[in-house]
Amino acid sequence: MLLPLGLLIAGQLEVWLWWVEAEQGPKPLAATALALMAVALVWRREAPLRAVALVAAIYAAWNLIEPPAGSIMPFVIVLVVVFGAAQRTELAAAIPAGAVGMAAIWLEIALTDNDLANYAFTGFFVVGAWIAGRGFRTRELGQEESARAAAADERARIARELHDVVAHNVTVMVIQAQAAQQSAHGDAELGKALRTIESTGQQALTEMRRLLGLLKADDEELSLAPQPSLRELDRLAESVRRAGLPVQVEIHGEPVGLPAGVDRSAYRIVQEALTNALKHAGPASARVVVRYGEDELLLEITDDGSAGAAGNGPGHGLVGMRERVRVYGGSVESGSRPDGGYAVSVRLPLDSVQR
């Protein structure tokens, strides 16, 4: 709403302060037409083609009544709406949208001086606005695709890490079912149930191994690496210090036995936040605070580097954090700190997770 409002005010200022009625027509007509054109910009995001059509129709009608020779604001509004249509529509719709905007401007030239130089001059700016809009669209689509790919990669990584946890639990279940069968000779029904548990567990393990084979196609080294855990937080902090970022670690509350998946995700979140700070915060120091609660785990990672730097890097660290937190129904907040630096705050609930 700010852009339409700003152009509305600028248009009215042009009319009531600098308008020459003898050359440009009646002020009331100009003020009304400019106001309507500015209001039409409200649809430039949700319905860009409608916005182009409305702006062009109002401008054309204005010209047919009394051409606003030499007026700047109608031209600016057309450039804005053409840019928006090129940015937010497919190419098949963006091309005619740009042509409609061009035609509206050229109508005024045709009704006034019909100067070839003016056609070329205005056409240059309209085409420039259209190309700029397409450029922004290409960049935004690339960023969205990159973010989706990063989220998919992170989900696959989470799945690989959780595989070991689930596989271990299922293996224990199968072993216990096998052991229990030794003492169930006198109860046929119980023995049958235990054999069913054993068979089902073994089938589940087989299917999980097949799934893991797909997920590990490009990441075989993961199974050989030490499994991440908050118990390794001091070692992580030390490695970051050696890389050049001083890190202070604080633990509040009594450390509890976290579910393995939550433990690994918490470690990865801290690791990613510190990596972002190391890459983007510049000369800085960082602080990691871990708070153990009865039903939640809270993480806070802050740095005192360049404000906002950690959030503006080319990677997708925040995407990965959000994916990990979403798995457990938690929340993540990030942003620049008022006194400089960057902060990441994460809440991981424990009450809904089997310990």
Wavefront OBJ file of the C-alpha trace (Angstrom):
o trace
v 0.000 0.000 0.000
v 2.911 2.379 0.540
v 3.874 2.610 -3.133
v 0.346 3.390 -4.414
v -0.063 5.930 -1.607
v 3.265 7.563 -2.408
v 2.440 7.821 -6.125
v -1.018 9.144 -5.295
v 0.495 11.952 -3.221
v 3.187 12.664 -5.825
v 0.554 12.845 -8.566
v -1.592 15.285 -6.635
v 1.420 17.462 -5.884
v 2.276 17.564 -9.585
v -1.259 18.638 -10.467
v -1.879 21.239 -7.786
v 1.623 22.753 -7.689
v 3.033 22.606 -11.214
v 0.148 21.907 -13.604
v -0.332 24.294 -16.547
v -3.982 24.035 -17.504
v -3.523 25.892 -20.785
v -1.160 23.160 -21.998
v -2.132 20.079 -19.986
v -5.863 20.342 -19.494
v -8.134 20.896 -16.480
v -6.673 20.214 -13.048
v -9.764 18.375 -11.732
v -9.569 15.921 -14.643
v -5.852 15.362 -14.084
v -6.228 14.949 -10.321
v -9.031 12.410 -10.732
v -7.253 10.398 -13.423
v -3.984 10.245 -11.495
v -5.799 9.211 -8.328
v -7.563 6.370 -10.143
v -4.317 5.199 -11.760
v -2.557 5.172 -8.399
v -5.415 3.251 -6.759
v -5.250 0.643 -9.547
v -1.708 -0.146 -8.382
v -3.203 -1.798 -5.292
v -3.761 -4.902 -7.485
v -0.228 -4.966 -8.911
v 0.766 -7.920 -6.666
v -2.360 -10.082 -6.446
v -3.742 -9.328 -9.926
v -0.989 -7.671 -12.010
v -2.796 -8.088 -15.339
v -5.884 -6.399 -13.931
v -3.706 -3.560 -12.673
v -2.130 -3.089 -16.110
v -5.540 -3.102 -17.800
v -7.000 -0.565 -15.369
v -4.024 1.800 -15.543
v -3.926 1.633 -19.349
v -7.693 2.144 -19.675
v -7.735 5.158 -17.346
v -4.713 6.681 -19.075
v -6.227 6.096 -22.526
v -9.549 7.644 -21.522
v -7.731 10.633 -20.053
v -5.841 11.146 -23.305
v -8.973 10.909 -25.403
v -10.622 13.614 -23.280
v -7.617 15.926 -22.922
v -4.001 14.696 -23.368
v -1.848 15.622 -20.327
v 1.082 16.805 -22.430
v 4.396 16.675 -20.552
v 3.008 15.058 -17.418
v 5.511 12.849 -15.555
v 3.400 10.902 -13.068
v 1.219 8.949 -15.540
v 4.410 7.748 -17.228
v 5.902 6.690 -13.877
v 2.751 4.804 -12.892
v 2.731 2.900 -16.181
v 6.386 1.921 -15.674
v 5.586 0.626 -12.177
v 2.629 -1.466 -13.312
v 4.538 -2.900 -16.287
v 7.405 -3.861 -13.978
v 4.938 -5.582 -11.630
v 3.261 -7.537 -14.423
v 6.608 -8.675 -15.831
v 7.746 -9.757 -12.357
v 4.622 -11.653 -11.303
v 3.243 -13.333 -14.432
v 4.332 -15.990 -16.875
v 6.045 -14.850 -20.047
v 2.944 -15.478 -22.193
v 1.020 -12.932 -20.096
v 3.917 -10.563 -19.381
v 4.546 -9.777 -23.061
v 1.021 -8.493 -23.833
v 0.968 -6.679 -20.478
v 4.088 -4.764 -21.484
v 2.591 -4.046 -24.909
v -0.577 -2.644 -23.328
v 1.475 -0.306 -21.142
v 3.517 0.802 -24.142
v 0.366 1.434 -26.192
v -1.130 3.624 -23.452
v 1.956 5.851 -23.399
v 2.273 6.004 -27.186
v -1.380 7.036 -27.470
v -0.525 10.301 -25.714
v 2.395 10.884 -28.096
v 0.181 10.150 -31.086
v -2.394 12.688 -29.882
v 0.182 15.411 -29.150
v 3.457 15.892 -31.023
v 3.696 12.459 -32.751
v 7.481 12.795 -32.509
v 9.485 9.684 -33.406
v 12.121 10.559 -30.797
v 9.485 10.524 -28.064
v 8.278 7.098 -29.169
v 11.846 5.795 -28.916
v 12.547 7.560 -25.605
v 9.439 6.290 -23.821
v 9.721 2.857 -25.417
v 13.245 2.514 -24.047
v 12.036 3.047 -20.477
v 9.006 0.761 -20.824
v 11.148 -2.059 -22.211
v 13.699 -1.405 -19.464
v 11.022 -1.689 -16.767
v 9.738 -4.906 -18.345
v 13.222 -6.456 -18.532
v 13.935 -5.465 -14.933
v 10.702 -7.138 -13.843
v 11.625 -10.355 -15.641
v 15.058 -10.245 -14.049
v 13.566 -9.998 -10.560
v 11.195 -12.861 -11.363
v 14.050 -15.093 -12.501
v 16.024 -14.336 -9.349
v 13.049 -14.950 -7.045
v 12.171 -18.240 -8.726
v 15.798 -19.307 -8.413
v 15.818 -18.478 -4.711
v 12.566 -20.382 -4.147
v 13.871 -23.436 -5.982
v 17.136 -23.274 -4.066
v 15.252 -23.025 -0.768
v 13.071 -26.019 -1.684
v 16.136 -28.038 -2.593
v 17.841 -27.076 0.677
v 14.748 -28.076 2.651
v 14.578 -31.416 0.841
v 18.262 -32.070 1.502
v 17.814 -31.258 5.168
v 14.783 -33.537 5.475
v 16.806 -36.359 3.908
v 19.652 -35.705 6.316
v 17.254 -35.764 9.269
v 15.824 -39.045 8.002
v 19.287 -40.569 7.767
v 20.113 -39.516 11.296
v 16.808 -40.764 12.704
v 17.226 -44.090 10.945
v 19.842 -45.245 13.448
v 17.594 -44.292 16.354
v 14.557 -46.144 15.028
v 16.575 -49.108 13.809
v 18.161 -49.504 17.243
v 14.789 -49.457 18.997
v 13.258 -51.941 16.577
v 16.283 -54.227 16.932
v 15.902 -54.174 20.708
v 12.220 -55.002 20.301
v 13.040 -58.012 18.084
v 15.714 -59.296 20.482
v 13.384 -58.985 23.459
v 10.625 -60.776 21.564
v 13.048 -63.605 20.765
v 14.148 -63.839 24.375
v 10.579 -63.784 25.659
v 9.674 -66.759 23.496
v 12.015 -68.912 25.598
v 9.721 -68.487 28.605
v 6.422 -68.692 26.739
v 6.338 -72.443 25.958
v 3.281 -72.984 28.104
v 1.220 -70.236 26.493
v 0.512 -70.826 22.809
v -1.225 -67.510 22.286
v 1.571 -65.534 23.886
v 4.165 -67.419 21.873
v 2.269 -66.702 18.665
v 2.061 -62.985 19.525
v 5.776 -62.844 20.283
v 6.653 -64.557 17.009
v 4.464 -62.047 15.191
v 6.295 -59.192 16.910
v 9.636 -60.707 15.951
v 8.610 -61.235 12.325
v 7.094 -57.777 11.974
v 10.158 -56.157 13.500
v 12.504 -58.003 11.161
v 10.416 -56.956 8.153
v 10.496 -53.350 9.351
v 14.290 -53.477 9.661
v 14.581 -54.849 6.121
v 12.425 -52.082 4.685
v 14.305 -49.447 6.642
v 17.630 -50.701 5.244
v 16.228 -50.357 1.726
v 15.038 -46.837 2.452
v 18.370 -45.884 3.959
v 20.132 -47.176 0.838
v 18.234 -44.569 -1.190
v 18.899 -41.770 1.256
v 22.616 -42.559 1.571
v 23.335 -42.570 -2.156
v 25.348 -39.334 -1.919
v 26.278 -39.366 1.753
v 27.965 -42.659 2.622
v 30.325 -41.000 5.067
v 27.482 -40.088 7.425
v 27.226 -43.569 8.932
v 30.960 -43.502 9.729
v 30.927 -40.078 11.412
v 30.419 -39.680 15.188
v 26.755 -39.098 15.922
v 26.064 -35.467 16.902
v 24.903 -34.758 20.439
v 24.757 -31.830 22.835
v 27.254 -33.812 24.890
v 29.758 -32.829 22.191
v 28.923 -29.106 22.458
v 32.221 -28.186 24.128
v 34.142 -29.945 21.369
v 32.095 -28.070 18.738
v 32.750 -24.748 20.465
v 36.464 -25.473 20.588
v 36.590 -26.208 16.867
v 34.803 -22.938 16.144
v 37.255 -21.069 18.396
v 40.148 -22.547 16.453
v 38.495 -21.313 13.266
v 38.580 -17.750 14.616
v 35.270 -17.151 16.427
v 35.433 -16.922 20.243
v 32.495 -18.871 21.690
v 31.076 -18.903 25.208
v 28.850 -21.860 26.176
v 26.340 -21.694 29.035
v 24.215 -24.577 30.310
v 21.186 -23.800 32.482
v 19.120 -26.409 34.247
v 19.870 -30.040 34.867
v 20.928 -31.820 31.652
v 18.448 -34.606 31.000
v 18.550 -37.632 28.758
v 17.142 -36.177 25.576
v 15.452 -38.276 22.894
v 18.149 -39.124 20.361
v 16.451 -37.280 17.500
v 15.995 -34.098 19.523
v 19.566 -34.338 20.788
v 20.981 -34.565 17.274
v 18.745 -31.808 15.901
v 19.712 -29.476 18.756
v 23.401 -30.075 18.060
v 22.942 -29.477 14.331
v 21.053 -26.237 14.979
v 23.824 -24.884 17.208
v 26.399 -26.023 14.661
v 24.626 -24.260 11.794
v 24.122 -21.040 13.758
v 27.805 -20.908 14.752
v 28.846 -21.667 11.171
v 26.699 -18.783 9.929
v 28.266 -16.467 12.492
v 31.743 -17.627 11.531
v 31.053 -16.990 7.846
v 29.051 -13.782 7.933
v 29.349 -11.925 11.232
v 32.849 -10.582 10.606
v 35.089 -9.873 13.626
v 32.845 -11.028 16.450
v 32.311 -13.351 19.380
v 29.424 -15.748 19.954
v 27.445 -17.084 22.890
v 25.517 -20.349 23.104
v 22.936 -20.806 25.852
v 21.236 -24.179 26.414
v 18.318 -24.279 28.851
v 16.922 -27.621 29.981
v 13.305 -27.464 31.095
v 10.871 -30.099 32.265
v 9.021 -30.176 28.960
v 11.179 -28.192 26.546
v 14.717 -27.506 25.429
v 15.643 -23.897 24.658
v 18.611 -22.848 22.550
v 19.910 -19.336 22.038
v 22.861 -18.573 19.776
v 23.936 -14.938 19.486
v 26.850 -13.019 18.046
v 27.960 -9.389 18.305
v 29.177 -8.997 14.746
v 27.816 -6.862 11.920
v 24.053 -6.469 12.449
v 22.098 -8.926 10.349
v 25.163 -10.402 8.733
v 24.480 -13.930 9.823
v 21.106 -13.901 8.169
v 22.181 -12.546 4.831
v 24.612 -15.172 3.669
v 24.178 -17.251 0.535
v 23.535 -20.527 2.355
v 20.335 -22.052 3.658
v 21.156 -22.542 7.324
v 17.854 -21.123 8.520
v 15.980 -23.415 6.144
v 17.650 -26.417 7.735
v 16.927 -25.152 11.241
v 13.241 -24.662 10.450
v 12.998 -28.175 8.989
v 14.568 -29.731 12.071
v 12.404 -27.747 14.463
v 9.252 -28.498 12.470
v 9.797 -32.241 12.844
v 9.319 -31.919 16.620
v 6.654 -29.206 16.642
v 9.019 -26.534 17.923
v 9.660 -22.939 16.908
v 12.597 -20.867 15.713
v 13.084 -17.108 15.653
v 16.002 -15.269 14.115
v 16.983 -11.723 13.305
v 19.253 -8.803 13.945
v 19.719 -7.697 17.547
v 18.925 -4.082 18.515
v 22.427 -3.580 19.916
v 24.145 -5.215 16.938
v 24.801 -8.776 15.910
v 22.435 -11.627 15.180
v 20.364 -14.009 17.310
v 18.768 -17.407 16.793
v 16.301 -18.686 19.401
v 14.900 -22.214 19.243
v 12.323 -24.071 21.305
v 12.108 -27.866 21.084
v 9.219 -29.393 23.063
v 9.896 -32.622 24.893
v 6.478 -33.491 26.244
v 5.280 -34.897 22.895
v 8.443 -36.933 22.292
v 8.949 -40.436 23.633
v 12.012 -40.357 25.872
l 1 2 3 4 5 6 7 8 9 10 11 12 13 14 15 16 17 18 19 20 21 22 23 24 25 26 27 28 29 30 31 32 33 34 35 36 37 38 39 40 41 42 43 44 45 46 47 48 49 50 51 52 53 54 55 56 57 58 59 60 61 62 63 64 65 66 67 68 69 70 71 72 73 74 75 76 77 78 79 80 81 82 83 84 85 86 87 88 89 90 91 92 93 94 95 96 97 98 99 100 101 102 103 104 105 106 107 108 109 110 111 112 113 114 115 116 117 118 119 120 121 122 123 124 125 126 127 128 129 130 131 132 133 134 135 136 137 138 139 140 141 142 143 144 145 146 147 148 149 150 151 152 153 154 155 156 157 158 159 160 161 162 163 164 165 166 167 168 169 170 171 172 173 174 175 176 177 178 179 180 181 182 183 184 185 186 187 188 189 190 191 192 193 194 195 196 197 198 199 200 201 202 203 204 205 206 207 208 209 210 211 212 213 214 215 216 217 218 219 220 221 222 223 224 225 226 227 228 229 230 231 232 233 234 235 236 237 238 239 240 241 242 243 244 245 246 247 248 249 250 251 252 253 254 255 256 257 258 259 260 261 262 263 264 265 266 267 268 269 270 271 272 273 274 275 276 277 278 279 280 281 282 283 284 285 286 287 288 289 290 291 292 293 294 295 296 297 298 299 300 301 302 303 304 305 306 307 308 309 310 311 312 313 314 315 316 317 318 319 320 321 322 323 324 325 326 327 328 329 330 331 332 333 334 335 336 337 338 339 340 341 342 343 344 345 346 347 348 349 350 351 352 353 354 355
